Every structure is written in C-alpha cells, then in structure tokens.
Amino acid sequence: MTIEKLLNGVGIKIFIEYFEDFSNNSLQTNDLIEILPNEYTEKSRRSRTSKARTIIKNHELLNDTLKYIINSKKIDNEVKNKAKKILDSESFEIIYPDEIKDNNLYEGTKKKIMVNAYERNPQARQECINHYGYKCQICNLDFEKVYGDIGRDFIHVHHIIDISTIAENYKINPIKDLIPVCPNCHAMLHKRKPAYSPDKIKSKLVEKTYNKT
C-alpha cells in the first residue's frame, strides 16, 4: 500500500494531531478509539489506528510519510509545520539486543527513549548464542581468541528480518531469526535499509579475499 493510500486511510490531520497517541504503545486500540473524534464510527477509528501504527512502527516509512506531508502542495502550512517538528524530533538508530528482561520471546514493541528504538529480547539473544557460539557467523572472528579474557562472551546478535518491518509482538525463533555477528559485520549489514543478508556480506568478504590472492 502506498504512503498516499495509507494516509488517506488515516487522514493527514488526524495522523499529525494524534501522532503522540498513535506512537504510545501503552495505549491499546480500544483506548485510541475513545480518544479519536466521535464524528468517526468505531470501525473507522479502529481502521485509522491500524493504518497509523503501520506507518509509525516502520521508521523508514515514517520518515518518508512525514516528508511526503511536508512537501505536499495540498496541505496547509499549520499541518506541515507540525509534521516538520515531528520529523525533527524523530531520530533512529540501531539498538543492540541487551535491553529488556522478559521471559517472553516477543519483540517489536516500539518505545520512546532518547531515540525511537525497537526492543531486543535478551533471552532470545542468549538462546541464539547457545546454538551458534560467540563466533561471528560472517567473518569467523572469535573475540576471546583475539583479545583474551576481555573478549570472552562478547558478540552482537543480528536480527535477520528487520523487526521494524514486522508486526508488533512477533514471536521470534532465536535460531532461524537471529545470528551472532561481530560489530564490524553488524555495521556492514546495516549499511542499507532493509539490511543486507548475512550471505551477501559474507560473499563480499570472500570476494575481497579472493581478489587479494
């Protein structure tokens, strides 16, 4: 579905005016139905909430949507200025998986901290490491072998499917969905959005090594 269609389904003014409410994950859909204007039917308010949160949970889509609003010639300046403020206040970064203490293997809940981030589940991370070990699955770097004691039990864990693109409370499979990688390879995976596949980065390493010989 295009940005225009998603916004038409929400209503641009509604999307901007109630942006903080749509972004607040402590509010359930039924809460938002009570908050949105009563001039809309319950079914309409539910649909608008769903489409708004589809935009907000995908940071790249959200950026594109806000820029679409700002650059539109059909939208009044007051709404544009509000969209600019939201865009200026929104910043995104990769957060590595060591944040929440939860026995649930659910991920994808958006939270508001210094930046907008997507929570990572430490139990899922550890189950992934238990299966693969602490060696980078792309370049084979073992931090303990290289750095000694200070490198023991150190590794990043990469989400193979970008969790910003999947549904909230997606139940992950720690073996199929996660992979241990070193910080360098992790950064290279995220050189684009959506991220490169681990196989693609591994092939780049093989290609570079082959060209040297």
C-alpha positions in Angstrom: 0.0 0.0 0.0 1.4 3.5 -0.9 2.0 6.3 1.5 -0.8 8.3 -0.1 -3.3 5.4 0.4 -2.2 4.8 4.0 -2.5 8.5 4.8 -5.9 8.7 3.1 -7.0 5.8 5.3 -5.9 7.7 8.5 -6.5 11.3 7.5 -3.4 13.5 7.4 -4.7 15.9 10.1 -5.7 13.0 12.3 -2.3 11.4 11.8 -0.4 14.6 12.8 -2.8 15.7 15.6 -2.8 12.3 17.3 0.7 11.3 16.4 1.9 11.0 20.0 -1.2 8.9 20.9 -0.6 6.6 17.9 3.0 6.3 19.0 2.3 5.5 22.6 2.3 1.7 22.9 0.8 1.8 26.4 -2.4 2.8 24.6 -4.3 -0.1 23.1 -6.5 0.2 20.1 -9.6 0.4 22.3 -8.0 3.3 24.1 -7.4 5.1 20.9 -11.0 4.5 19.8 -12.1 6.5 22.8 -9.5 9.3 22.1 -10.2 9.8 18.4 -13.1 12.2 17.4 -16.6 10.7 17.8 -17.6 12.0 14.4 -16.0 8.9 13.0 -17.6 5.5 13.5 -15.9 2.9 15.8 -14.9 0.9 12.7 -13.4 3.9 11.1 -11.4 4.8 14.2 -10.1 1.3 14.5 -9.1 1.3 10.8 -7.3 4.7 11.2 -5.5 3.5 14.2 -4.3 0.3 12.4 -3.0 2.3 9.4 -1.3 5.0 11.5 0.5 2.4 13.6 1.6 0.6 10.4 3.3 3.8 9.4 4.8 4.6 12.8 6.3 1.2 13.5 8.4 1.3 10.4 10.9 4.1 10.9 11.8 4.4 7.2 8.2 4.6 6.2 7.5 7.1 8.9 10.3 9.4 7.7 9.1 9.1 4.1 5.5 9.8 5.2 6.5 12.9 7.2 8.5 14.2 4.2 5.5 13.5 1.9 3.3 15.6 4.1 5.9 18.4 4.3 6.4 18.5 0.6 2.7 18.2 -0.4 1.1 21.3 -2.1 -2.4 20.2 -0.9 -1.7 20.5 2.8 -1.9 23.7 4.9 1.1 25.2 6.5 0.0 24.5 10.1 -0.1 20.8 9.5 3.2 20.9 7.6 4.9 22.8 10.4 3.6 20.2 12.9 5.0 17.4 10.6 8.3 19.2 10.5 8.5 19.3 14.3 7.8 15.6 14.5 10.4 14.9 11.8 12.9 17.0 13.7 12.2 15.2 17.0 12.4 11.7 15.5 15.8 10.1 15.4 16.6 6.4 14.8 19.5 4.2 15.5 20.4 0.5 15.7 20.0 -0.7 19.3 21.8 -3.9 20.1 20.0 -6.7 21.8 20.6 -6.4 25.5 17.7 -4.2 26.8 14.7 -6.0 28.2 14.3 -8.5 31.0 11.4 -10.7 29.8 11.0 -14.4 29.6 8.7 -13.9 26.5 10.3 -14.4 23.1 8.3 -11.5 21.7 9.9 -8.5 20.0 9.0 -5.5 18.0 7.4 -3.2 20.7 8.3 0.4 20.0 9.4 2.5 22.9 10.4 6.1 23.4 13.8 6.8 24.9 16.4 9.3 23.7 15.7 7.9 20.3 12.9 5.8 18.9 14.2 2.2 19.2 12.9 -1.3 18.9 13.3 -3.5 21.9 15.5 -6.6 21.7 14.9 -9.6 23.9 18.0 -10.9 25.9 16.6 -14.4 26.3 16.2 -14.8 22.6 19.8 -13.4 22.2 21.2 -16.0 24.6 19.4 -18.9 23.0 20.8 -17.8 19.7 24.4 -17.7 21.2 23.9 -21.0 22.9 23.2 -22.6 19.5 25.9 -20.8 17.4 28.5 -19.8 20.0 30.3 -16.5 20.4 32.0 -16.6 16.9 30.9 -14.2 14.2 29.0 -16.2 11.7 30.1 -14.0 8.8 33.9 -13.4 9.3 34.5 -16.1 12.0 36.0 -13.6 14.4 36.3 -15.1 18.0 36.9 -12.2 20.4 38.3 -14.4 23.2 40.9 -15.8 20.8 41.9 -12.4 19.6 41.6 -10.3 22.8 42.0 -12.9 25.6 39.9 -12.7 28.7 38.3 -9.3 27.9 36.9 -10.7 24.7 35.2 -13.7 26.4 31.4 -13.9 25.8 31.3 -10.9 23.6 29.3 -10.8 20.4 26.5 -8.8 18.8 23.3 -10.6 17.6 21.7 -9.5 14.4 18.0 -9.8 13.6 18.0 -11.3 10.1 14.5 -9.9 9.5 14.3 -6.2 10.3 11.9 -6.1 13.2 10.7 -2.6 12.2 9.0 -4.2 9.2 7.1 -7.0 11.0 4.1 -7.0 13.2 4.1 -6.0 16.9 4.7 -8.9 19.2 6.1 -11.1 16.5 7.3 -14.3 18.2 10.8 -14.8 17.1 12.7 -18.0 16.5 16.2 -17.5 18.1 17.8 -20.0 15.8 16.2 -19.0 12.5 15.7 -15.3 13.0 18.9 -14.3 14.9 22.6 -14.7 14.1 25.8 -13.8 16.1 28.0 -11.3 14.3 30.9 -9.0 15.2 30.3 -5.3 15.4 32.1 -4.7 12.1 29.9 -7.2 10.2 26.9 -5.9 12.1 27.6 -2.4 10.9 28.0 -3.6 7.3 24.7 -5.5 7.4 23.0 -2.2 8.3 24.7 -0.1 5.6 21.4 0.0 3.8 17.7 -0.4 4.6 16.5 -3.1 4.6 19.7 -4.6 5.9 21.9 -6.8 3.7 21.6 -10.5 4.2 24.5 -12.2 6.1 25.2 -14.3 3.0 25.7 -11.1 1.0 28.2 -9.6 3.4 30.0 -13.0 3.6 30.2 -13.1 -0.2 31.8 -9.6 -0.1 34.4 -10.8 2.3 35.1 -13.9 0.1 35.3 -11.7 -3.0 37.7 -9.3 -1.3 39.9 -12.1 0.0 39.9 -13.8 -3.5 40.9 -10.5 -5.2 43.9 -10.2 -2.9 45.4 -13.5 -3.9 
